[in-house]
Amino acid sequence: MPERNRKVRKENGMDDNFVKNETVQICSRTHLNITFNIFQCGNFDVEPGKCFTTAEDDVFIMFHVNSGAGLLETKPCTSGVEEGFGFVVFPDVTYRLSSIGEETMNITWVAFSGYRAEDYLGRAAIWPARPVFEDVGGKFGKKMNRLYMLSHEPTNRYCKMASVLYDIFGYLRDMRSPVIEEGYKENLNYVAARAVNYIDHNYMHPISVEKIADGMGITRKHLCHVFHKVLNVTPRQYIIFYRMEKACKMLRSTQQSVQEIAEAVGYANQFYFSKEFKRIVNMRPTEYRKSSGEIEIFTWHSFEATLMNNYKFGTEAEDEDWSVKIEPLTELPGYDC
């Protein structure tokens, strides 16, 4: 082969490792994979001794610390961040970032939503209870700043920005150690996390403990054991609290009727829903909608914080390892697995 042709093909990606004459199946036509909607991005300073608090919102916000150091605080955890670190703000979780030391913090950020975004963040070992990560490969910051600078281009910026965000997710996934993933899959936390993810995506439909267990290839008894050991609740209790949390948010943020909300969170019978709501929240749905104070109920983020907080993938969790305790569940007798 002429040297010139060899050089051109190499520049086109056809080096000695290039695989020719092969078709690779990625997914079925009915499968919907990860998608992104980019809403905003930016860059800002946090002066020494100052802080900012993120608002609870239904979006993800990814940050990179370009300079300085700070302390990131949220309900399940407190973490130090510094130059070369990144962190993710999850929907409906409040975070407080304080600048510490003498150097001004400079931060680049992007706000987005997306189908299966949280699932892919979890594959990169990033959760609400563990939102901070170190850019050990040294490329995350460059990618974030490139995405931000692309936002200033006058035309054709969105496709380029989305491409970089996909690249960032791929990079974060590559940074995760295969050893961690292997250990993670072998313990009870992995089983609980898969079940929690299934409930998150199917709470609005008729679901049962048997259906969840069958979909995971395990027995109903084993799934109940996992929930009791890891989260100290039954799968049925978790489903009920998850649905009630969603209902509370809809009652406060929408004008939908109680019947519409009941159906939206998986209850075909409005009266049964109202009875369950009264049992859990101690007031009827209409009373909750009219109330002005914040009603303290469990959120699924609290459960996930309990699930992931110790980050000991190769060991089975003991009760004292978890910082989030689920006390009021003892007030709900009569619920079986």
Secondary structure, DSSP 4 states (H G I P E B T S, - for coil): --HHHHHHHHHTT--TTPPPS-------TT------EEEEEEEEEE-TT-EEEPPP-SSEEEEEEEESEEEEEETTEEEEEETTEEEEEPTT---EEEEESSSPEEEEEEEEE-TTHHHHHHHTT-BTTB-EEE-TTS-HHHHHHHHHHHTT-SSS-HHHHHHHHHHHHHHHHHHS-HHHHHHHHHSHHHHHHHHHHHHHHHTTS---HHHHHHHHTS-HHHHHHHHHHHTSS-HHHHHHHHHHHHHHHHHHH----HHHHHHHTT-S-HHHHHHHHHHHHSS-HHHHHH--SPP----HHHHHHHHHTT--TTSPPPGGG-SS---GGGG-TT---
